[in-house]
């Protein structure tokens, strides 16, 4: 009779479904904040998953047949808190009440005390309102899942959590998770003393005072996880389409800029001619003149030349010769860069069509997301819904090792940046750091760069042995070398680059001072969008 009453109470079917979970270890916690699904997995002979939809896209509660396939990464604050305070602990009690579900978790619990200690279990008290106190469980709080601790959940042993005679003491609760399902629901995580650790969403409205519990928790859970994955996949597809479109637009702008640079190669002869005319006729140009009219020996006409009033006209001839040399040296790199950009445009256009035609399913979208990342689309731009494909995280770079537990990571002498293709670019943090980067971290076959003729950071592009640096990565690295030098702010900067094996540190040289052989020079035009993209990828260390 008591069982029938328990099932008839609000949430009775759910309480019966989770009754055997008490004493089980909390195995995992997952959430998709964009859809509102929160899932807590326990191991009770087999994996069991409790899911609650707190809005905005999914609402309800049930036993899920599986974990959500699209979910937030571990760095999300909700996930971080759930995993820090719940995962690895045992379920001490599950409360199914009129205003929500609460899971009480603590340290390891003996099987005997879990099964016989009074008050540890999942229940709705027969004959009582969902919000009335139950033996061994915290009294139901006022609507809204108030975080105020109940006597039974205080750190001190409560009467309802006392052990049976002859058994070891039952542990005090370590944390309490309160779930209020609904379109405007919320999650509250409290410590064992009832202090609020986290509320999600942070600025939510008042949750529903009464929960509509399903008659079939298993069917409700299956519908809940499917609805969350469907909604998240639709958001992921839209975010992927936007990111691919933005990448195509960026590539088109880059191609136009390179074509413009190549178009200026036709001015090399004019620049050289202007320099020659200034050398020959500069002596008769008045000092302080902002322009000069020079005799064109070829046409018999006049050529007007803009000048720097602060410098003698004749001395400015070298500036025209230098600009002509920069254009000539940069031609090969610019043509290679244009060809590479045009190939990327073809690939991104094909990807854009494939994304538009794809079904909004994780298995269809993840290969497209991988293609997008290989074409320079940032992972953060793809995951616009705040979720990620389960198991789709990228591995750590080869050789990367984290610090030992309890020990701070050593300070690196460089900051790491990423090119559009994901290649690492290392930039020295100071003069002594430049020495450490070049002589201790860079390998002989890595590419080394430095702004030509000015003080600045050493820049290193790690490369596989025998590989050459892609043209676009070279331009990215040269852009950073120019930015982190005394040439910062100039529209065009010459940057030297050589394999690291040709760079050496003379004995007794000042910090950061090196000499190098087999120099090549690239004249890089500083693009604001490119520089902003690079600076946004900075990895602290």
Secondary structure, 3 states (H helix, E strand, C coil): CHHHHHHHCCCHHHHHHHHHHCCCEEEEEEEECCCCEEEEEEECCCEEEEEEEECCCCEEEEEECCCCCEECCCCCHHHHHHHHHCCCCEEEEEEEECCEEEEEEECCCCHHHHHHCCCCCEECCCCCCCCCCECCECCCCCCCCCCCCCHHHCCCCCHHHCCCCCCCCCCCEEEEEEEECCCCCEEEEEECCCCEEEEECCCCCCCCCCCCCCCCHHHHHHHHHHHHHHHHHHHHHHHHHHHHHHHHHHHHHHHHHHHHHHHHHHHHHHHHHHHHHHHHHHHHCCCCCCEEEEECCCCCCEEEEECCCCCCCHHHHHHHHHHHHHHHHHHHHHHHHHHHHHHHHHHHHHHHHHHHHCCCCHHHHHHHHHHHHHCCCCHHHHCCCCCEECCCCCCCCCCCCCCCCCCCCCCCCEEEEECCCCCEEEEECCHHHHHHHHHHHCCCCCEEEEECCCCECCEEECCCCCCCCCHHHHHHHHHHHHHCECCCCCCEEEEEEEEHHHEECCCCCCCCCCEECCCEEEEEECCHHHHHHHHHCCECC
